Amino acid sequence: MSSSGARPDTPVPAEAPPSRGGRFGRRRRAWLTGTVVLVVLVALIGGGIYALGRDSSPPLDEARVSTIASGVVKKAIGDLQSAPAPSAVAYQQILPSLVEIETERSSAEGDASGLGAGVIINANGSIMTALHVVEGATNIRVSFVDGTKASATITSTDPTNDIAVLQPEHGPETIVPAVLGGGGQVGDVTYAVGHPLGFAGSLSSGVISGLNRSVTVKGGKKLKGLIQFDAAVNPGNSGGPLLDRNGQVIGIVTALANPSRDGYFIGIGFAVPIGTAGGAGNVPQK
């Protein structure tokens, strides 16, 4: 006996009699479906779809299409013009992490005060800055953007790269660490944020002018591997963040070039790349 095919004694079911829900119903539904498709096709060929037989709009001719396209373009341009500038977005990103650093030093010539900047780098409220901002200070006081003030101590240093990490006695009510970025390229837009000449929370913009620069600073120390940029910086910017267009920290401002030695900006600033600076604060490298 073959293993395929139906058994001879297997009964074959009789065909069910037609009913309203059977073959007749299927034919009626098919007719209705065909009618609907035909109506839709006629509407499309006529120049548009009309809601439930109500002619609410004229066909889309060339002039109307041009008007609609012009309106879309105009709205897009308006949206772009109303959007905040990239510099404003970057500034708002870094502002909660920005720190003002005031120092006091005592010497044979008398007491002296100093001003610099820093940036919060972790959830513990640790602050990264330039070493020369706090080196030799007898008192370090930090101020956060929410108005909180606290004393701070140096927890680690990297003299080779002019980097220091501070720990405040207490942080702001909400600690917001900065987002640390990668390296930039020559020509990339960059922003410097700090407190130049005592003007707290100032932003300046420019571009990265060069990479892997070397410069000799006070005391004859030579710093290497620096980012050169042309965003304006002055005393009070030292230790502050250098940002990319997204508001991520790509460097820590450390020095400016000034042949006259009067300490003010003439167009060339330098920053320690964040990948190098992060070693002093055990910041995870990207």
N, C-alpha and C positions, 0 to 999 in steps of 0.2 A: 504494500500500500504506500502511495506517495505521501510524504510528510508535508507537502504544500497543497494549497487549495482548500475549499470548504468541504466539510463532510457531506456525503450525499443525503444523509438523513437530517441535515440541519434545516429547520424551517426558515423560509424566506418571508420577512414581514410584508403584509399587504400594504399597498399604497394608501395613505390616509386620504379621505375624501376632502375636496377643497372646502375651505371655510373662509370667513371674512378676515381671519387673522393669518391665513395660509397663503396660497399662491395668489389669490385675488389681492390680498393686502400688500404682498410684495410688489405686484405690478403697479398698484396705486401709488405706493411710496416711490418707486422708480420714476413714474411719470411726474410726480411732484418735484422730485430732485432735479430731473432734467429741465423742468420749467424754471426752477429757481436759478440754475446755472445759466440758462438762456437769458433770463432777465438781467443777471449780473453782467454777462458779456455785452449785452446791448447798452447797459449803463456805462461800462468802461469805454466802449467804442464811441459813445456819444460825447465823451470828454470828461467824465467824472462819475463818482458814485453819489447817488442821492438818497438821503435817509428816508426810508419808508414811503417812497413815492413823492416826497416833498422836495421840490427844486429850490434849495436854499443858497446855492452859489453858482456863479457862471463857470463855463469851461475854462480850463487853464490854458490861455493862449500865451504867445511869446512875451507879450508886454507884462502880463500878470506874473509869469514865472520870474521875469527880471525884477519886478517890484518886490516879490517875496525874497529873492536872493539878496537884493540890496538891503532889505530889512534885517535879514539874518546877519549879514556882514557888519552892518551898523551896530547891532546889539553886541556882537562879539568884540568889536573895537571899544565900545562903551564899557564892557565888562573888564577889558584889559586896562583901560585908562583909570577905572575906579579901584583896581586892585592895588594893594600897598606895594611900594617899591621893594625890591629884593633887599636893599640895605636896611629898610625898616623891619622886615621879617627877621633878618639876621640879628639885629639889635634886640628885638623882643625875645629872641631865643636865648641870648647870652645874659641879658640883664639880671635875671634872678640869681645867676652864678657869679656875678661881678662883685669884687671886694675892694674896698679902699683901705690902704695900709698906711698908718701914721707911725713914725718912729722918733725916738729920742736918743741922742748920743751925748756922752760926756767926754770931754778931752781937756788937755791943758789950756786950750784956747777958750774953753767954756762949753756950755750946752748948745746943742744944735738939733733942729727937728728936720724930718724928711717926710716925703710923701711918695707913695707908689701904688701899684695896683696888683691884684691877684685874682685868681679864679678858683672856685670850689671844684674839686676833682673827684670826690667820692661821697657816699652816703654818710660818712662820719663827719663831714664838714671840713676835711683837710683842704688847705689852700696852697696852690702852687704859685710861686712868684719868682722874681729874679733874686739871686743871692745878694747882689750888691744893694738891694733895697733895704735888707734887714741885717746885713752883716755888721757886727760890732754894736748893734743897738742895745741900749740898756732897758728899753721899754718898747714893746710892740703892741699897738692897738688896732683892731680891725673893725670896720663898719660894713654892714650888709645892706642890701637894697631896701629891706623893710624897716631900716632904722636901728636894728639891733647892733649894739657895740659890745666888744669883748676884748680882753687881753689875750695875747697869743704867744706861743713859744715855738722855737724852731725844732722840728723833729728829725729832719734829714736834710742833707745838702749834697750838691754835686758841683764843687768848685770849678772843675774843668769846664763845665758848660754853664756856669753862672745860674744855677737853679737851686731853690730852697723850697721846702714844704713846711708849712706852719700848721699848728693845731690850736684852734681857739678854745678858750675855757668853755664856751657854749656857742652854738650856732644860731642862725635865725630860726624863727618859728617853723618855717618849712625849708628844708635843705633841698636845693635843686642843683645837683652836679652838672657841670657843663658836658656837652657831647663832644668827645674828642674825635677829630677827623684824621684823615690820612695826609699824605704829602700833596703839595700843590705843584703846578707847572708854571713856567715863565709865561706871563701874560694873563694868568688867572686873576679874576677880581678878588680883592682881599680887603678886609676891614680891621682897623685897630681900635680897640675900646679901652679907655682908661680915664685918668683924671689929670690931663695936661694943665700945668700951671695952676692947679687947684680947681679947675672946672670939672666937677665930678660927673662921671657917666657920659663922657664925650665919645662920639664915634667919628672916625675919619675913614675915607675910602681911597683906594688906589689899586695897583696891580702888583703882582710878584714880578720883581725886576731881575732877579738872578737867584741861583741856588749854589749851595756849597761854597759860600763866601767865607773869608777869614778877615778878622779885624782885631786890631790891638786896642785894648781899653785901658782905663785908669790903672796905674800900678804896673804897666807893661805886660799885663796878661794878654795872651792871644786866644781868641775864641775862633773855633773852626766849624765848618759845616753849617753855616747860618743861612737863613732865608733873607734875601734882600728885597725890600719893598719900598713903595713910594707913598703910602698913606701917611699923612702927617702925624708925627709923634713928638712929644716934648717932655721935659721933666714932669713926672707924675704919671706917665704912660708905662714906665719901666715895670716889668712883671705882669703887665696886663696881657689879655689874649689877642692873638692875631687870628682872624676868622676867615673861613671860606664863604662863598655866597649862600651857603645853607645855615650859617651861624655856628658851624662846628669849629672847634679850636684846632688850628694847625700849627701854632707856634706860641712861644712866650717872648714878648718884646724885651730885648736886652740892651740894645745900644743904638746910637745914631752916629753917622759920620759927620764931622764938623771940623774942617781945617782950621777955623778961627779959634777953636777950643772954648767958645763961649757957651756951649752946651745946648744950643737950640737947633731946631730942625732946618735943614737946607735941601731936603729932598731924598735923602738916603737913610733908611732905617733897617735894623736887623732884628731877627727873631730866632730863637732856638727852636728847631723843629720839635713838634710834640712827641714824636717817636724817640728823640734823644732826651728831651726833658722828662719824659715819663719814668725813666730809670730811677730818678731820685725819690719819686713817690710811689714806687712799686705799682705804677699804673700798667694794666695789661696792654701789651702791644698789639696793634692790628696786623 
